[in-house]
Amino acid sequence: MGLLSPASSVYLLAGIDIVTVQKLSGHASPVTTAKYDRRGEEVKRRAVQKLGF
């Protein structure tokens, strides 16, 4: 049984990678999972900071 779409958003916000969320959700592709990605610009900024750029 897959996760509901709101649960997918919560898992992505918690930092779980999109492929894992895809599999838990039962989506055929990470592209489908990405539709539920509600992370904003702040998350992207922090990711870049982690890389040291």
Secondary structure, DSSP 8 states (H G I E B T S, - for coil): ----HHHHHHHHHTT--HHHHHHHHT-SSHHHHHTT----HHHHHHHHHHHT-
